[in-house]
Amino acid sequence: MESTAEHIAAARLAGPDVWTHDRVKAEKETTGLDNPAETHRAARPLWRRIWEFPLVAMIAAIALLIGAGMLIGRLIPALRAAGWSEQWLDIGPSLMLAAISALLYKLLIRHFGGKKHDDLPLAGAFRDTGAGFVGGALLITLCVALAAIAGVYRITGSGSGADLWAIVLLTGVYAGFFEELLLRGIVFRWLEEMTGSWIALALSSLIFGFLHAGNPNATFFSSLAISIEAGILLGAAYMLTRSLWLAIGLHAGWNVVQGLWDVPVSGNDFDSIVSAEMTGPSLLAGGGFGLEATVFALVVATGAGIWLLVLARRKGRIVKPMWSRKGQPITAY
């Protein structure tokens, strides 16, 4: 009787189809597993399988970012002593955290887990971020226009523009980049690898929305609204492109232009270049939280998110749960 090695050698000589069939057959006879991916995993040492498990990768990545934030936080007393204003004590450390997080991601985090993938590729970065910024700006401007038509938003004059740098750098650059890296590049990505696209989208959206529960004037409804409108929109942008740049652009464009229209950004009020007021029922005016807690944002942003989800599904970008893949590799990215 031929040995497994002799059988595979003979099959290789017989041609590629016979070789592939007989190689898989031989692996199954040897390991009892049905496909090469399972064979490869079974051959890895236990410590590596634990380290590459999605939940472990996610926790390790989050721990790195928390550590970076704690180190930067220790700099704040020194910066205050150096004469930094309170505004720049908010902006400066936030930008430092965004920059260090990008460095940690490129050097370490993108190599975590069993499925290696770079969510911050240089190719297409400017194009996708720019397209996202314009898209986010148009979406929030449409919300402002609808609020104005409904009579709950009106411009009352020009503003001082005292918080212009905070609007651009804090709500745009920092929030757009860091929050997307954390929520879509880390939390969604590895939840998706475990639970599939749909469960990961629901869980990461809820986490994202209720992380805003501590913001000024936040309510249960405002957190739920952000979970739905922003969670779906930004998660769908990532699913469609399998890159963070479009989501970063959408997030930044939405926040910056919202602030420029003198609308509170997730409850945070800024002095913009115009002065405006919003009055009326909270479902239309958002109370003190702003447009993100209104039906306008729910309809506009969620509608755009659903459209991106349809495109993602058409392009085959949906990931099945790990218990449904049965050892098959992820092919959505």
Secondary structure as GFF3:
##gff-version 3
##sequence-region A 1 333
A	DSSP	alpha_helix	4	14	.	.	.	ID=ss1
A	DSSP	alpha_helix	16	31	.	.	.	ID=ss2
A	DSSP	alpha_helix	36	43	.	.	.	ID=ss3
A	DSSP	alpha_helix	46	51	.	.	.	ID=ss4
A	DSSP	alpha_helix	54	73	.	.	.	ID=ss5
A	DSSP	alpha_helix	76	81	.	.	.	ID=ss6
A	DSSP	alpha_helix	86	107	.	.	.	ID=ss7
A	DSSP	three_ten_helix	109	111	.	.	.	ID=ss8
A	DSSP	alpha_helix	125	149	.	.	.	ID=ss9
A	DSSP	beta_strand	153	158	.	.	.	ID=ss10
A	DSSP	alpha_helix	164	165	.	.	.	ID=ss11
A	DSSP	pi_helix	166	179	.	.	.	ID=ss12
A	DSSP	alpha_helix	180	182	.	.	.	ID=ss13
A	DSSP	pi_helix	183	188	.	.	.	ID=ss14
A	DSSP	alpha_helix	189	195	.	.	.	ID=ss15
A	DSSP	alpha_helix	197	210	.	.	.	ID=ss16
A	DSSP	alpha_helix	220	241	.	.	.	ID=ss17
A	DSSP	alpha_helix	245	260	.	.	.	ID=ss18
A	DSSP	beta_strand	274	278	.	.	.	ID=ss19
A	DSSP	alpha_helix	282	285	.	.	.	ID=ss20
A	DSSP	three_ten_helix	291	293	.	.	.	ID=ss21
A	DSSP	alpha_helix	295	314	.	.	.	ID=ss22
A	DSSP	alpha_helix	322	325	.	.	.	ID=ss23
###
